[in-house]
């Protein structure tokens, strides 16, 4: 799958921060059961790599990717763990080269028109607007649609269940990133039924 196919596979890409590897598989199963297949497990905790490996092995219906990639060496590590795509908060030439060397679909983070131009120069036409609300949200995406009509975005950062439909209604938005699908208290309590319900609500946003 290329990155555009992955973006279109779920209207919401949950931004997942896991403190315990034991939570990874039941969380992934709960999200997939609710209709959300694309999962972004962020490299923000020591449990991230092992969690990606566990999900990739045990939840074949999930399209598991890795977020918060900031170092070129991480691409080989996460690919070995089973990640099928990567997401970065920003983009450098070194990250772009490492993604291509790993043959891994990449959703690079951008915030400004100059960063969009730089990403295009590296061959990327699908990008994460991050942090979306701070970058101007819906107004910014509408403005970007003029000079960058062929760029597809996944706004992430500050997007909520309430604002997601407005983002998804834009022609240059394929999906949104959201942490509301994986509330820390529900994960800590192992309340997978509640997370499946949240996933069902998110999956229903598909237009």
C-alpha positions in Angstrom: 0.0 0.0 0.0 1.2 3.5 -0.7 0.7 6.3 1.8 -2.5 7.6 0.1 -4.1 4.2 0.2 -3.2 4.0 3.9 -4.7 7.4 4.6 -7.9 6.5 2.9 -8.3 3.2 4.8 -9.6 4.9 7.9 -11.1 8.4 8.4 -9.2 8.8 11.7 -5.7 7.6 12.4 -5.4 7.2 16.2 -2.3 8.6 17.7 -1.3 5.9 20.2 1.1 6.3 23.1 1.7 2.9 24.9 3.3 2.6 28.3 2.8 -1.2 28.5 3.4 -3.7 25.7 0.7 -5.9 27.2 -1.9 -3.3 26.2 -0.8 -3.2 22.5 -2.7 -6.2 21.1 -6.0 -5.8 23.0 -6.0 -2.1 22.1 -5.4 -2.8 18.4 -8.1 -5.5 18.4 -10.6 -3.1 20.0 -9.8 -0.4 17.4 -10.1 -2.8 14.4 -13.3 -4.2 15.8 -14.7 -0.7 15.8 -13.7 -0.2 12.2 -10.4 1.7 12.6 -7.6 -0.3 10.9 -4.8 2.3 10.5 -2.9 2.7 13.8 -0.1 5.1 14.5 2.0 3.9 17.4 4.3 6.7 18.5 7.9 6.3 19.5 7.3 8.3 22.7 7.8 5.5 25.2 10.2 2.5 25.7 7.3 0.2 24.9 6.7 1.4 21.4 8.9 -0.9 19.3 7.8 -4.1 21.1 4.2 -2.9 20.9 4.5 -2.5 17.1 6.0 -5.9 16.8 3.2 -7.5 18.9 0.4 -5.8 16.9 2.0 -6.7 13.6 2.2 -10.4 14.6 -1.1 -10.7 16.3 -3.6 -8.4 14.5 -3.2 -9.0 10.8 -6.2 -6.8 10.0 -4.5 -3.7 11.4 -2.3 -1.5 9.3 0.2 -0.6 12.0 2.6 2.3 11.5 4.9 4.3 13.6 4.8 7.9 14.6 7.2 10.5 16.0 10.0 9.3 13.8 12.8 11.9 14.2 16.0 10.0 13.4 17.0 8.3 10.1 18.2 5.2 11.9 14.7 4.6 13.3 13.3 3.6 9.8 15.2 0.3 9.7 14.3 -0.4 13.4 10.6 0.1 12.9 10.4 -1.8 9.6 12.1 -4.8 11.3 9.5 -4.5 14.0 6.7 -4.8 11.4 5.6 -1.2 10.9 4.0 -0.7 7.5 4.3 3.1 7.3 5.9 6.0 9.2 4.9 9.4 10.3 7.2 12.3 11.2 6.5 15.6 12.9 8.7 17.4 10.4 10.9 16.5 7.4 14.6 16.8 6.7 16.6 15.5 3.7 18.1 12.8 5.9 14.7 11.5 7.0 13.4 11.6 3.4 16.4 9.6 2.2 16.1 7.1 5.1 12.4 6.5 4.3 13.2 5.8 0.7 16.2 3.5 1.6 13.9 1.5 3.9 11.2 1.4 1.2 8.7 2.6 3.7 5.6 4.8 3.0 6.1 8.1 4.8 3.7 10.7 5.9 5.9 13.7 6.6 4.8 16.5 8.9 4.6 20.1 7.6 3.3 23.4 9.0 4.1 26.1 6.5 3.9 26.6 2.7 7.7 26.5 2.6 7.7 23.1 4.3 5.1 21.8 1.8 7.3 22.9 -1.1 10.3 21.2 0.5 8.3 17.9 1.0 7.2 18.1 -2.7 10.8 18.5 -3.7 11.6 15.2 -1.9 8.8 13.5 -3.8 6.0 13.5 -1.2 2.5 14.7 -2.2 0.7 13.4 1.0 1.6 15.2 4.2 0.6 15.6 7.9 -0.4 19.1 8.8 1.1 19.4 12.3 0.2 20.8 14.8 -3.0 21.3 12.8 -4.9 23.7 15.1 -1.9 25.8 15.9 -1.0 25.9 12.2 -4.3 27.5 11.3 -6.6 24.5 11.1 -9.4 24.5 8.6 -8.6 28.0 7.4 -5.0 27.0 6.7 -6.0 23.8 4.8 -8.4 25.8 2.6 -5.6 28.3 1.9 -3.2 25.5 1.1 -5.7 24.0 -1.4 -5.0 26.9 -3.9 -1.3 26.6 -4.5 -1.1 23.0 -3.6 -4.2 21.5 -5.2 -2.6 18.0 -5.6 -1.4 17.6 -2.0 -3.4 15.4 0.3 -3.3 16.2 4.0 -3.9 14.4 7.4 -4.3 17.2 9.9 -3.1 16.1 13.4 -2.9 18.0 16.7 -5.9 19.4 18.4 -8.4 17.6 16.2 -11.5 16.4 18.2 -14.5 14.2 17.5 -16.5 17.5 17.1 -14.1 19.2 14.7 -13.1 16.1 12.7 -16.1 16.1 10.3 -15.3 19.7 9.3 -11.7 18.7 8.4 -12.9 15.6 6.6 -15.3 17.6 4.5 -12.3 19.4 2.9 -11.3 18.1 -0.6 -7.6 18.0 0.3 -8.1 16.0 3.6 -8.1 12.2 3.4 -8.1 11.5 7.2 -7.3 13.1 10.5 -5.1 12.1 13.3 -6.7 11.9 16.8 -5.7 10.9 20.3 -9.3 10.9 21.5 -9.8 7.3 20.4 -7.3 6.1 22.9 -7.9 7.9 26.2 -5.2 7.1 28.7 -7.6 6.2 31.5 -9.5 3.7 29.3 -6.2 2.1 28.2 -4.9 1.9 31.8 -8.2 0.3 32.9 -8.3 -2.2 30.0 -11.7 -0.9 29.0 -11.5 -2.2 25.5 -15.2 -2.1 25.0 -15.2 1.7 25.4 -12.4 2.1 22.9 -14.3 -0.1 20.4 -17.3 2.3 20.8 -15.0 5.3 20.3 -13.6 3.6 17.2 -17.1 3.0 15.8 -18.0 6.7 16.2 -14.8 7.6 14.4 -15.3 5.1 11.6 -18.8 6.5 11.0 -17.2 9.8 10.0 -16.1 8.4 6.7 -17.6 10.4 3.9 
